[in-house]
Every structure is written in C-alpha cells, then in structure tokens.
Amino acid sequence: MVNGVYNITNNNDTNCVVSGRRGASDSYCYIDENGKEIDDIQGLMGRSYVTGDADATFEIQTTSLYFMDTVQVTDDTQVFFGLRQDSFDYSNDTSGRSGDILYDYSDNMYNGHVGIVHAITEDGNIYFNYSTATNINGGESDLGANCGYGGICGTPEQAAQADPEIVENLELGTKWMVFDDNVMFSLALFQMTKSDVMESVGDSYSTLGTLNTGENQIRGIEVGLIGDINDQLSLQFSAASMSSEVLDSYNEDNIGRVLSNFADNSVYLQLRYQLTKDFAFGGDYSYQSEMYGGQPDTAAGYDSTTNKYSIVVPDYQVINLFANYNVNDKMTLRLNIGNALDTEYWTAAYRSGSFMYLGDGRSTRLTVNYQF
C-alpha cells in the first residue's frame, strides 16, 4: 500500500492574527471582531489541492496455521481449544521529518484459546474462556514513522527488537433461553490485559518509542437480550459497565489512571415491529458515557493542579429509525434515518484537547434492492 499527501494552497488573503506554537501569525478566522460568523465560511481560504509525494510504502505478508477442536467430555460438558501460528514479513519505507527510513523485519507469533461449557439445564449453560492475541510493532499503515500519532515507533533496529504486544482475555459467562425459548439472555464477566505496550516518549511530535514499557487492563460486565417478545415485536439489547486502568508505563504518573477515549458505560437497544407481512419498522437507541482524551493506548490527560482529567468528552445518546417494505418478491425498499433527533455529540477527543471528533448529524437514506 502506498500512502501519500495532498499539497494544499490557500489562495485567499488572511483575515486575522492568532497566537500559536511559533508566536503570532496571520491566519483565517470564521468569526469576526464582533463574535459573528463571516459570510461564505466554506470559501474563506480559497483552497486548491494537488497530489503530493508518497510518504510511506507499507507491505506485510502473513502465513498462518491454526488448529481447533471441541471435545464432548460428558453429556453436559464440552471442552474447546485451539492454537494459531502466524509468520509475517513486514516492510514500511517511510519519508518524514527524520528523512527516509526503511523498516524491514520478520517474526513469528503464537496464540491460542481454551474453554469449557457446562449445560446446567436444557435452557441454560455456564462457560469460561481464556484466549490470547498479539499486535506487532507495525503502526498505522498511513502514519509512517510518526509514532506520536500511531505510526511505527523507534529506529529500524529498535522496531525489529520489540516484542509484540500481548493481549490476554478471560471471560466467565452464562446463557439462558427464556420466555418459552423465544429470547436468549446472556451475562458475562470479562478481563482484558494488554502487556508489552509500545509507548511514544518526548513531545507530541516525537518519533522515538520505548520497548514494551506499558501495560493496560479492562474489567467489566455485560448483559444482553435478543429474541422475539411476541409474533410482531423483536428486540436486541446489550449493556456494559467497564473500568480501565494503566498498570505500568515508562511515565510513572500514568500508573493508576484510566485509558484515554475509553467509555466506562454503554447501552444499546433495538426494537423492530412487523406490522404486516411486508412492512416492518423500528429504531435503535445507543448511549455512551463520558470519556477523557489523551495519547492513544495510554493514560488520559491529567491536570495535577486540579486533580482532574483535563480533556472531557461528554456522554451522549443517539436514536436511529428504520422501515422496510417488500414491494413484491423481487423489490424491497428500506428507509434509514440516522440520528433522528439531530443530536450534537462527539465520539473522541484529539490528544491535545484542541478539538474533538464530531458525530454524524441527522441523515436520511432510501435504499432500493431489486433481485433480477
């Protein structure tokens, strides 16, 4: 994969002076000296674009081998297990502030899972599962060697020496068929621990990484319902409550803090009503609790003078609506209204807190499916 950039030219004159990292400079402001929005905000800068140079050529080839099986130990108990081996060749030819750097290395990874399911009755069981996963020090494919933004960290030699990040997952749960076997109820306790986390150090634009200095953990509980309430009405419901914690870091001040852009609580509910044989409608509701911004995969930003997290992403609720109509055996119409109440919400914060990522506004989409 070849990644590049666009060269952008601002053709219009600037209209204000702002302060920044290098002092005061000419800039563009969409609010005038009276605090009112100017006319033609979209054309303020008069931007034009041309294709620039490539800054990263990313390639990874992977060969995998896996084995899994399920063994019936007794009439009520099953044991399942599996092993997986991945061999990869990684290459990332980058160009950035530090010049041209080629990252090129190979490695092998081994993962597996093992668990047990025990039927308590014909309608319910209890299970336990342990599994692992690994993440290589490859960075995001479109970010080159800028590890401060999620690219590959460190020098080529350092990157090749780094161990992969290890994820361990423990889950204890139960599933039951209720309401005359029309609805499935599930409950699970889980813990995910990510160790050997590779962290970036220095300022926000640093290209230096540490070798496997971080460790994070998430613990939580999740409950779910899915099925038919009656012949016309069906539902899907899930709710989770979690807690996150940085267990280890090159920066000792991070230890004990929560992960950045991580929501502790979430809820999802969908209802669907089959009014007639050919027409159904419904909607879904989602909720996410507040989060705290910061550097990805590490502790949220913290203000030691106020003893509070410095970047807060507010909680939000969103409602979506939909309807399906079967015109005939070959044609189906589907109407989707996203964010029906046009709620203003944010999905995450940039690590410096200078801006947040705005969620989708209200949208309407009509889809026609025709089978030839």
N, C-alpha and C positions, 0 to 999 in steps of 0.2 A: 504494500500500500504506500502510495506517495502522498505526502501531506504538504500543503503549501499555504501561502498567504496572499491576500489581495493588497495592492498598493492603493492607498486612498488619498485623494487630493481634495481639500476644501477650497472651493473656488470663490466663495463669498467673503466679504470683509468681516472681521470680528466686530462684536458689538459690546464687549465688556472686558474688564480686567479681573482676574481671580488669583488667589494665592494657591500655591502648590508645593510639591517637593523641592522644586528649584527656585522658589520665590514667586513673586507676582509675574503674571504673563497675560498676553492677550488671549481671549477665548470667546466662546459663544454662550449666551445666556438666553433661555426662553422666557425669563421673567424680567420685566423692565425695572427701572429705579422706583416705580410706584407699587411693585409687587404684583403687577398684572401680566398675564401671558401675552406674548407678542403675537402678531399675525403670522401665518404661514410657518408654523414651527417645523413642519416636515422639510421645508426648503431652506431652513435657516443657514445651513453650512454650504449648500450647493455642492454636495459631494459627487465625485466621479470615481469609478473603480476600474482598475486594470489588473490582470493576473500577474502576480509576483513570482518570485522564485520558490522552489521547493525547500522546506526546512527539515524534512525528515523522510527517510525511506525505510519503512518498517516491514519486516517479514518474520514470520515464525512458522516452522513446520513441526507438526506433532504426530508421533506414532503412539498409539495407545493399545493396551491389552487389559482386559478385565474378565473376571470370573465371579459369578454369584450363584447362590443356591438357597433353597428353602427345605428344611428337614422337618417332617412331622414326627415329633418326639412322642407325644401321646395323642389321644383323640381330641384333647382340648388345648394342646400346646404345640406351637411351631417355633423353630429357631431359624433365623435367616442371617446370612453373612455374605460378604463379597470383598474382593481385592481388586485394585486397579494400579497399573503401572503406566506412566507417561514419560516418553523421551522426547525432548524438544531441541531444536536448533533455532536460536534467536539472533536476529540481526536488526540493528537500528542505526542507520547512517544519518547523523544529525548535524545541523548547522545553526549556531546561535551566538550568544554573547561571548562564549568561550572559544569560538571558532568551530572548525569541522572536527567532529568526534565520531568514531565508529565503535559501537558496542556490538560485540560478537562473541557469543558463548553458547555452550550446550550443557544440559543437565538431565537427571532422571528424578522423577517424583513417584512416591508410593503412598497410596491411600486405601482406606477400607471402611467397612461398616459391619456391625454385628448387632443383633437384637433378638428379642423374644416377644411373642404374642400368646397370651393365655385367654381362652374363652371362659368367662365366668358363667354366662348363660347363653342361650341361643341368640339373645338380642344384644349382648354386651361383652366387651373384652377389655383387657388392660395390656399395655405394651411398654417396652423400654428399648431405646435405640442409642447406640454410640457410633459416631461417624467422624471422619476427618476430611479435610480438603487443604490444598496448598495453592498459594499465589506466588508467581515468580516475580523477581525484581525487573519487570519489563516496562513499568509505567504505562500511562495512557498513550495510545498509538499516535495521537495528534499533538503531543506536547513535547516531543523530542527529549532533550536533556535538562529541561527546566523542572527539577524535582519539586520546587516550591509550589508548582501548580499541578503536580501529579504525574510528571514525566519520570523517566528513569533517573535514579539517584546515583551520584558519585562518579568517580573516574571509571573507565572501562575495566581496569583491573579490580577496583573495588566492587563494581557491579557483579563481576563474574564470581567473586569470592563470597558474596552474600548468600545466606541460606534463604530458601523460600519461606514466605510467611505461612504459618501453620494455623489452621482453624480446627478446633475440636468442638463437636456438638453433642450434648446429652439431652435426651428427651424422654420424659415419663408421661404417659397419657392413657386415656380411656375413650372408647367409642361405644355408643348405645343407639339402638333403633327404638324410637318411642312413638307414641300416638299411632298404635296399630301398624308399626313398621313404616309409617309414611315420612317420618322425619328422623334424621341422624343427628345426634348430639355428640359433640367431641369436647374434650378438655385435655390440655397439655401443659406441663411444666417443662421449661427448657433453659439451658445454659449454653452460651456460645463463648468460647475463649479464643482470642486471636493473639498468638505469640510470635516472636521474632519479627515484629512490625518494623519496617524500614521508615525512619523519620528524616525529614529535612531539617537542617540547622541553619543558624545565621539569620539574615534578614529575609524579607518576603520574596526576594528575587534570587535567593541562593541556589547554586547548583551543586552544593555539597550535601551528601547524605551520610547517615550513620548506618552501621551494620547491625540490623536486627536488635535495636535497643528498646522497642516498645512492646507493650502487652495490654490488651483491652479485653473487657468481659461484659457480656449482656446476660441478664437473667430476667425471666418473665413467665407469664401465664397467659394462655389463650383459650377462649371458649368459642364454640361455633355451633350453628344450627343450619341445616339445609334440608329442604324437602317440601312436601305439599301439605298445606293446612287443611284444604278441602279440595274438591274436584276442580275449582276455578283458581284458587289462590295458592301461590307458592312463595317461598322466601329463601333468602340466603342471608345469614347473619354471622358476623365474627367481631370479636373484641379482644384486644390485647393490652396488657399492662406490663411494662418493662422498666428496667433500670440499667443504666450503663455506668461503667467505671474504668478509668485508666489505672491499671495495676502497676505498670512500670514505664519509664520514659527516661531519655537522656536528660531531660529537664525535670528535676525532682519536684518542682512546683506543680507539674501536671498531674502527679500521682494523687488519686482520690477524686479527681474531678470527673464530670460527665463528658461524654463524647460530643463533639460539635455536630450540629444539624441532626440531632437524634431526638425523636419524639417518644416520650415515655408511654403515652396512651393513644390508642386509635380505635375507632369503631366503624364498621361498615354494615349497612342494611339495604337489601334489595327486596322489593315486593313486585310480583307480577300477577296480573289478573286476566284470566282467559274469559272475556265477556261472551264471545260466541266461538264457534268452531274456527272462524277465520280471523277474528280480531282479538288482539291482546294488547294491554297497556300496563305501564307501571313506572317505577322510578327507583332511584337508589340515593342513599344518604351516607356521607362519609364525614368523619370528624378526626382531627389530628391535634394533639396538644401542643403547647408552645415548645420551641427549640432554642438553642443557644449557638450562635455562629462561631466559627473558628477555622483553623487549618484542618483540612480533611484528614480523617483517620487518627485524630489525636484529640486532646482536651479542648473544650470550648474556651473562648477568650474570657479572661477573668480580670476584674479590676480589684487589686489588693487594697486600694484606699477605701472603697465602699463595701468590700467583701461580697460583691455580687457579680454575676456573669454580665459581661459588658455588651453583648450583642444579642438581643432578644427577637426571635421570630414569633409573632403572635399565633395563638391557636386559631383554627378555622373550621367551618362547616360548609359543605357544598352539597347541593341537591341537583341530580340529573333526572330527566324524564325521557321516556321512550314509548313507542307504539309500533305494533306490527299488524299488517293486514295482508292476507293471502287473497289476491285478486282472483286467481284461478290456479290450476295445477302447475302452471309454468311461471307465473309472475307473483312476486312478493314486494310489498312496499314497507320500508322501515323509516320512522321518523325519530331522530335523536335531538334532544335539547340539552346541551351541556351547560352546567352552572346556571340553572333556570332562574335563580334569583339574582344573577349577575353580582355575586359576592366578590368583593375585593379581598384577595388573600395572597400570601407569599409562601412559597414552597421551601426556601432555604435562604441563607444569608452568605454573601461573599465574606471571606475570612477577615478582611479588614473592617467590615461593617459599613463600608462606604455605599453599598447598595444591596438590595435583596432581589430575589428572583420572583417575579410576579406570576401568579397562577393564571390559568386560562379564564378569559371572560366568557360571557354568555355566547353560545354558538348554536346554530341550527343546521342540521344536516338531513337531507332526504335521500335515501338510497333505494334504487330500483334494481331488483335481481330478477333476471329472466333466464330461464333454462331452455336452451334450444334442443 
